[in-house]
Amino acid sequence: MHYVITCRDHADTTETRKTHLEAHLAHVREALARDDTLCLAGPIRDENAGIVGSLLIVKADSAEAARLWLEQDPYHAAGIWQDIRIEPFKPAAGHWIGGANW
């Protein structure tokens, strides 16, 4: 099953993000090399291009497994995210899934 994970940052986390960026990117590279759990990830930006959160789509057996996977991210350990939502997601259409899936 797929899960969409939406993480909203605490206020004033720009410097904390910068401090932990290399460890975060290393974690992402390792995840991509290890298996197909991480389907899509990237920062959520405000209208001024400032980062205000993260969006991920992952494959996991359960929401709890998706959360455990997310908790391995250095950004999680750094306390950047104040709100984390994990919801089941069914990819149905788009270029990244090869068209339509219904």
Secondary structure, 3 states (H helix, E strand, C coil): CEEEEEEEECCCCHHHHHHHHHHHHHHHHHHHHHCCCEEEEEEEECCCCCEEEEEEEEECCCHHHHHHHHCCCHHHHCCCEEEEEEEEECCCEEHHHCEECC
